[in-house]
């Protein structure tokens, strides 16, 4: 310590000598007093178009196919237009903007690039507002700094690789939690993740790209900060993203597939569904106002498809089985209200899942999360969850759900097994389902594609099963 020569820096009382003390910035030039150090003071509200005008019109549930994130790209494109003068909105995307079907944004902006641009370069400019580079760490750091200095942004990413920034989001969530406890800290725009190219549709990339673990990371953060959404189609995705972009001081995780998928809800239905967090899809079940024998629950776009298809199969083969279908778009709604501000009231939870009948729940990620969330609900052991169980390969879309035992046939068999009144009818039905699964395996090995009856399935009120 003597090598610092403290006698030249401090007087006999240990006080810093005046000429050195004078070098320190004063007033608003101090690091902690800079306006950007409390970005909420600089925050301008993001100008958003009416998301309803981007509605994907559908004639009915389960008929129309569309790429949900491609439709969202039009909404994001127009956010860039509306905020052109404010210059306070960016996408931070690890080399995947086109792959994630958000290419509509390139109609009005480019990728930011500060080096020489040559004629063969595409969509690059020094003032581009898409920050695209293959480093999740760098994109995350950029976005955090952008938000903390009073701006707005989204981080679209392949689901399997967003876990690279697990420690970064954990630290950011802790910062937000602590900032809530300081009255002088002003709110900043939320940290918004859009995870696509997800676990259930890795037809080309395979096992290396199958990892829904980011949900596990975020769900364990403070309930005042963490939000997780699983919109099942294009219109619910629009409603969720509009909500997230308006929010402050949250970590919002939105998971939505980019592949063509069946669309379920009109815009009005989607808005109501998202506002509730979860709701019964009466058209998919067959119990009307009666108490069901079994509830088929789901969260996530592919789990929703398999759940609705399972209900469709059960209505054909087991018409006496009263089935209710419940879709969850806000994952935290499953939690008791005492544990999370988005948790459903006990009354609403029981109106959906009852307080006694078995629930077969198809989930986007690892199954223990749902078991943790419903802890404290009536008889949580009646929830039988199917989800990702680390089985996968470069295979067909339907084979992925088969390998993880979350297919429509697995869900239907589980439902029948869990209802005692159906046990006499269960054996031939289970034998039929197992036969179809064997046929599926033989078919994909021969043709490298799903059976037409699976691949081209649509929802109809007439359940004619081939």
C-alpha positions in Angstrom: 0.0 0.0 0.0 2.9 2.3 0.7 3.7 2.2 -3.1 0.7 4.4 -3.6 2.4 7.2 -1.6 -0.6 8.2 0.4 1.3 11.0 2.0 1.1 12.8 -1.3 -2.6 12.2 -1.8 -4.0 12.9 1.7 -3.3 15.5 4.4 -2.4 14.7 8.0 -6.2 14.2 8.8 -6.6 11.6 6.0 -8.6 14.0 3.8 -8.0 13.9 0.0 -5.9 17.0 -1.0 -8.0 19.8 -2.5 -6.4 19.7 -6.0 -7.4 16.0 -6.4 -10.8 16.5 -4.9 -11.5 19.2 -7.4 -11.1 16.7 -10.3 -14.2 14.8 -9.3 -17.3 15.7 -11.4 -20.0 17.7 -9.7 -23.8 17.9 -9.9 -25.3 16.1 -12.9 -21.9 15.2 -14.2 -21.5 12.7 -11.4 -21.9 9.1 -12.7 -24.9 8.3 -10.5 -26.5 11.7 -11.3 -26.3 11.4 -15.1 -29.8 11.3 -16.7 -29.0 8.0 -18.4 -28.3 6.4 -15.0 -32.0 6.7 -14.2 -33.4 5.9 -17.6 -37.0 6.0 -16.5 -36.7 9.8 -16.3 -35.9 9.9 -20.1 -38.5 7.2 -21.1 -40.9 8.2 -23.8 -44.0 6.0 -24.3 -43.6 3.7 -27.2 -46.1 4.6 -30.0 -48.0 1.5 -30.9 -50.4 0.8 -33.8 -53.7 -0.8 -33.0 -52.8 -4.5 -32.9 -56.4 -5.4 -33.8 -55.8 -4.2 -37.4 -53.3 -7.0 -37.9 -56.0 -9.6 -37.1 -55.6 -12.9 -38.9 -59.2 -13.5 -40.0 -60.3 -17.1 -39.6 -63.6 -18.8 -40.6 -63.6 -21.0 -37.5 -61.2 -22.7 -35.1 -58.6 -25.2 -36.4 -59.2 -24.6 -40.1 -56.7 -21.9 -41.3 -53.0 -22.4 -41.2 -50.6 -19.4 -40.8 -47.1 -18.5 -39.5 -47.9 -16.5 -36.3 -44.5 -14.7 -36.1 -44.7 -13.7 -39.7 -47.9 -11.9 -39.0 -46.4 -10.3 -35.9 -43.5 -9.0 -38.1 -46.0 -6.6 -39.8 -46.9 -5.2 -36.3 -43.2 -4.7 -35.5 -42.6 -3.1 -38.8 -45.2 -0.4 -38.2 -43.8 0.2 -34.7 -40.6 1.3 -36.4 -42.5 3.6 -38.6 -44.5 5.3 -35.8 -41.3 5.8 -33.6 -39.0 6.9 -36.4 -38.7 10.4 -35.0 -38.2 9.3 -31.4 -35.6 6.6 -32.5 -36.3 4.6 -29.3 -37.1 1.1 -30.5 -34.8 -1.7 -31.7 -34.7 -5.4 -32.3 -31.8 -7.3 -30.8 -31.7 -10.6 -32.6 -28.8 -13.1 -32.8 -28.7 -13.6 -36.6 -32.2 -14.9 -36.8 -34.6 -12.1 -37.9 -35.5 -13.7 -41.2 -35.4 -17.3 -39.8 -37.9 -16.2 -37.1 -40.2 -14.9 -39.9 -39.9 -11.2 -38.8 -38.5 -10.1 -42.1 -41.3 -7.5 -42.6 -39.2 -5.1 -40.4 -36.7 -4.9 -43.3 -39.3 -3.1 -45.4 -38.6 0.0 -43.2 -35.2 -0.4 -41.6 -32.0 -2.4 -41.9 -29.4 -4.2 -39.8 -27.1 -1.8 -38.1 -23.6 -2.0 -39.5 -20.8 0.5 -38.8 -18.1 -0.8 -41.2 -17.7 -0.5 -45.0 -20.8 -1.7 -46.9 -20.2 -3.4 -50.3 -22.7 -3.9 -53.1 -23.4 -7.5 -52.2 -24.5 -6.7 -48.6 -28.2 -6.9 -47.9 -30.2 -4.7 -45.6 -27.2 -3.0 -43.9 -26.8 0.6 -43.0 -25.2 2.8 -40.3 -28.7 3.8 -39.0 -30.4 0.4 -39.2 -32.4 -0.4 -36.1 -32.1 -4.2 -36.1 -29.0 -5.2 -34.0 -28.2 -8.6 -35.5 -25.0 -10.5 -34.6 -24.5 -14.2 -33.7 -23.8 -13.6 -30.0 -26.7 -13.9 -27.5 -24.5 -12.3 -24.8 -23.8 -9.2 -26.9 -27.5 -8.8 -27.9 -28.6 -9.2 -24.3 -26.1 -6.7 -23.1 -27.1 -4.2 -25.8 -30.8 -4.6 -25.0 -30.3 -4.2 -21.2 -28.3 -1.0 -21.7 -30.9 0.3 -24.2 -33.7 -0.3 -21.7 -31.9 1.1 -18.7 -31.2 4.3 -20.6 -34.9 4.9 -21.4 -35.6 3.1 -24.7 -37.7 0.0 -25.8 -36.8 -3.2 -27.5 -37.4 -6.9 -28.1 -35.0 -9.9 -28.1 -36.2 -12.5 -30.6 -34.2 -15.7 -30.3 -34.1 -19.5 -30.9 -35.5 -21.0 -27.8 -32.7 -23.5 -27.3 -30.0 -20.8 -27.4 -31.5 -18.1 -25.2 -30.3 -20.2 -22.2 -26.9 -18.9 -23.0 -27.9 -15.6 -21.3 -29.4 -17.4 -18.2 -27.0 -15.6 -15.8 -27.6 -12.3 -17.4 -31.4 -12.4 -17.2 -31.0 -13.6 -13.6 -28.9 -10.5 -12.7 -31.2 -8.2 -14.6 -34.3 -9.6 -12.8 -32.5 -9.0 -9.5 -31.7 -5.4 -10.5 -35.4 -4.7 -11.4 -36.6 -6.3 -8.1 -34.2 -4.0 -6.1 -35.1 -1.0 -8.2 -38.8 -1.5 -7.1 -37.6 -0.8 -3.6 -36.1 2.6 -4.4 -38.6 5.4 -4.8 -36.3 7.6 -6.8 -35.8 4.8 -9.5 -38.3 5.4 -12.3 -39.8 2.5 -14.2 -38.1 1.4 -17.5 -39.6 -0.5 -20.4 -39.8 -4.3 -19.8 -37.2 -6.8 -21.0 -39.1 -8.7 -23.7 -38.0 -12.0 -25.1 -39.7 -13.6 -28.1 -38.6 -17.3 -28.3 -39.4 -19.1 -31.5 -37.9 -21.9 -33.5 -38.9 -23.8 -30.4 -38.4 -27.3 -29.0 -41.3 -29.0 -30.8 -40.4 -27.9 -34.3 -36.8 -28.8 -35.0 -37.5 -30.9 -38.1 -34.0 -30.1 -39.5 -31.8 -29.1 -36.5 -32.7 -31.9 -34.2 -31.8 -32.7 -30.6 -29.2 -29.9 -30.2 -32.0 -27.3 -30.8 -34.5 -28.9 -28.4 -34.3 -27.1 -25.1 -37.2 -25.3 -23.3 -35.2 -24.6 -20.1 -35.4 -20.8 -20.2 -38.9 -21.1 -18.7 -37.3 -22.8 -15.7 -34.8 -19.9 -15.3 -37.4 -17.1 -15.5 -40.1 -18.8 -13.5 -38.0 -18.8 -10.4 -37.5 -15.0 -10.4 -39.5 -12.8 -8.1 -43.3 -12.8 -8.9 -43.2 -9.0 -9.1 -40.9 -9.3 -12.1 -41.4 -12.6 -14.0 -44.1 -13.1 -16.7 -44.3 -16.1 -19.1 -46.8 -16.3 -22.0 -47.6 -19.1 -24.4 -49.9 -17.8 -27.1 -51.4 -20.6 -29.1 -51.9 -18.7 -32.4 -51.4 -15.5 -34.3 -54.1 -13.3 -32.8 -53.2 -14.2 -29.2 -49.5 -13.5 -30.0 -50.5 -10.0 -31.2 -52.5 -9.4 -28.0 -49.7 -10.6 -25.8 -47.0 -8.6 -27.5 -49.0 -5.4 -27.4 -49.4 -5.9 -23.6 -45.7 -6.7 -23.1 -44.5 -3.6 -25.1 -46.7 -1.4 -23.0 -45.5 -2.8 -19.7 -42.7 -1.6 -17.4 -40.2 -3.2 -15.1 -40.9 -6.8 -16.1 -39.1 -9.7 -17.7 -41.6 -10.9 -20.3 -41.0 -14.3 -22.0 -43.2 -15.0 -25.0 -42.9 -18.4 -26.7 -44.5 -18.8 -30.1 -43.7 -21.0 -33.1 -42.7 -19.8 -36.5 -44.0 -22.7 -38.6 -47.4 -22.9 -40.3 -49.9 -23.9 -37.6 -53.6 -24.1 -37.1 -55.3 -20.9 -35.9 -57.9 -21.0 -33.2 -59.3 -17.7 -32.1 -60.7 -14.5 -33.7 -59.2 -11.3 -32.4 -62.0 -10.6 -30.0 -61.8 -14.1 -28.6 -58.0 -13.8 -28.4 -58.2 -10.5 -26.4 -60.7 -11.9 -24.0 -58.7 -15.1 -23.6 -55.4 -13.2 -22.9 -57.1 -10.9 -20.4 -58.3 -14.0 -18.4 -55.0 -15.8 -18.7 -56.8 -19.1 -19.2 -60.2 -20.1 -20.4 -62.4 -23.0 -21.4 -62.6 -23.6 -25.2 -66.2 -24.8 -25.1 -66.3 -25.6 -28.9 -63.5 -28.2 -28.4 -65.1 -30.1 -25.5 -68.4 -31.9 -25.3 -69.6 -31.4 -21.7 -71.4 -28.0 -22.3 -72.4 -26.7 -18.9 -72.2 -30.1 -17.2 -69.4 -31.1 -15.0 -66.7 -32.9 -17.0 -65.4 -36.4 -16.4 -61.9 -35.2 -17.3 -60.2 -31.9 -18.2 -57.7 -31.6 -21.0 -55.5 -28.6 -20.2 -52.7 -27.2 -22.4 -50.1 -24.4 -22.6 -48.1 -23.8 -25.8 -49.0 -23.9 -29.5 -48.0 -27.5 -30.2 -49.5 -28.8 -26.9 -52.7 -27.0 -27.8 -52.9 -28.7 -31.2 -52.4 -32.1 -29.6 -54.9 -31.4 -26.9 -57.6 -30.2 -29.2 -57.0 -33.2 -31.5 -57.2 -35.5 -28.5 -60.5 -34.1 -27.5 -61.7 -34.6 -31.1 -60.6 -38.3 -31.0 -62.3 -38.9 -27.7 -65.5 -37.4 -29.0 -65.5 -39.9 -31.8 -64.5 -43.1 -30.0 -65.6 -42.4 -26.4 -68.7 -40.1 -26.8 -69.9 -40.9 -23.3 -66.8 -39.4 -21.8 -67.5 -35.7 -20.9 -64.4 -33.7 -21.8 -63.6 -30.1 -21.1 -60.7 -28.3 -22.9 -58.8 -25.5 -21.1 -56.1 -23.4 -22.7 -53.6 -21.4 -20.6 -51.9 -18.5 -22.3 -50.5 -16.8 -19.2 -48.5 -19.6 -17.5 -48.4 -17.8 -14.1 -52.2 -17.8 -14.0 -52.0 -21.5 -12.8 -50.3 -20.2 -9.6 -52.5 -19.4 -6.6 -53.1 -15.7 -6.4 -51.2 -15.6 -3.1 -48.0 -16.6 -4.9 -48.2 -14.5 -8.1 -50.2 -11.4 -9.0 -51.4 -13.1 -12.2 -52.6 -16.2 -10.4 -56.2 -17.1 -10.9 -58.6 -16.8 -8.0 -59.6 -20.1 -6.4 -63.2 -19.7 -7.8 -62.0 -19.1 -11.3 -59.5 -22.0 -11.2 -62.1 -24.4 -10.0 -64.6 -23.2 -12.6 -62.0 -24.3 -15.2 -60.4 -27.4 -13.6 -63.0 -28.3 -11.0 -61.8 -29.4 -7.6 -61.8 -33.1 -8.1 -61.7 -34.5 -11.6 -58.5 -35.7 -13.3 -56.6 -33.1 -15.4 -54.4 -34.3 -18.3 -52.2 -31.3 -19.1 -50.0 -30.9 -22.2 -47.2 -28.5 -21.6 -44.6 -26.8 -23.8 -41.6 -27.4 -21.4 -40.5 -29.6 -18.6 -43.4 -31.1 -16.7 -42.3 -30.3 -13.1 -43.0 -26.6 -13.7 -46.8 -27.2 -13.9 -46.7 -29.4 -10.8 -44.9 -26.6 -8.9 -47.4 -24.0 -10.1 -50.6 -25.9 -9.1 -49.2 -26.7 -5.7 -51.8 -25.3 -3.3 -54.7 -25.9 -5.7 -57.3 -28.5 -4.8 -55.9 -32.0 -5.0 -52.9 -31.1 -7.2 -52.0 -34.8 -7.5 -54.9 -35.1 -10.0 -52.8 -33.1 -12.6 -51.1 -35.5 -14.9 -48.7 -33.5 -17.0 -47.1 -34.4 -20.4 -44.3 -32.3 -21.8 -40.7 -32.4 -23.0 -38.7 -35.3 -21.5 -35.4 -35.0 -23.3 -36.4 -37.2 -26.2 -35.9 -36.0 -29.7 -34.1 -36.2 -33.0 -34.1 -34.8 -36.5 -37.6 -36.2 -37.1 -41.1 -35.3 -38.2 -43.2 -32.8 -36.2 -45.7 -35.5 -35.0 -42.9 -37.9 -34.1 -41.5 -35.3 -31.7 -44.7 -35.4 -29.6 -44.9 -39.1 -29.9 -41.3 -39.5 -28.6 -42.1 -37.4 -25.6 -45.5 -39.1 -25.1 -47.4 -35.9 -25.6 -49.2 -36.9 -28.8 -53.0 -36.7 -29.2 -53.1 -40.4 -28.8 -51.1 -40.4 -25.6 -53.3 -37.7 -24.1 -56.5 -39.5 -25.1 -55.3 -42.8 -23.6 -54.3 -41.1 -20.4 -57.7 -39.4 -20.1 -59.5 -42.7 -20.5 -57.2 -44.5 -18.0 -57.9 -41.8 -15.4 -61.7 -42.0 -15.4 -62.9 -45.1 -13.6 -66.2 -45.2 -15.4 -64.4 -45.7 -18.7 -62.3 -48.7 -17.6 -64.6 -51.3 -19.3 -64.3 -49.4 -22.6 -60.7 -48.5 -22.2 -59.0 -51.6 -23.5 -60.2 -51.6 -27.1 -59.7 -47.8 -27.3 -56.1 -48.0 -26.0 -55.4 -50.9 -28.4 -56.6 -48.7 -31.3 -54.4 -45.8 -30.2 -51.3 -48.0 -29.9 -52.0 -49.4 -33.3 -52.1 -46.0 -34.8 -48.8 -45.1 -33.1 -47.2 -48.3 -34.5 -48.5 -47.4 -38.0 -47.1 -43.9 -37.5 -43.6 -45.2 -36.8 -43.6 -47.5 -39.8 -44.9 -44.7 -42.1 -42.3 -42.1 -41.1 -39.5 -44.7 -41.5 -40.7 -45.4 -45.0 -41.8 -42.0 -46.2 -39.8 -39.6 -43.9 -43.0 -37.6 -43.4 -46.1 -37.7 -41.2 -49.2 -39.6 -42.2 -51.6 -37.5 -44.2 -54.3 -37.9 -41.6 -52.0 -36.3 -39.0 -50.2 -33.8 -41.2 -53.4 -32.5 -42.8 -55.7 -32.7 -39.8 -58.2 -29.9 -39.3 -60.8 -29.3 -36.6 -64.3 -30.2 -37.6 -67.5 -30.7 -35.6 -68.0 -34.0 -37.4 -65.4 -36.3 -35.8 -64.9 -38.8 -38.6 -61.6 -40.5 -37.8 -59.8 -42.4 -40.5 
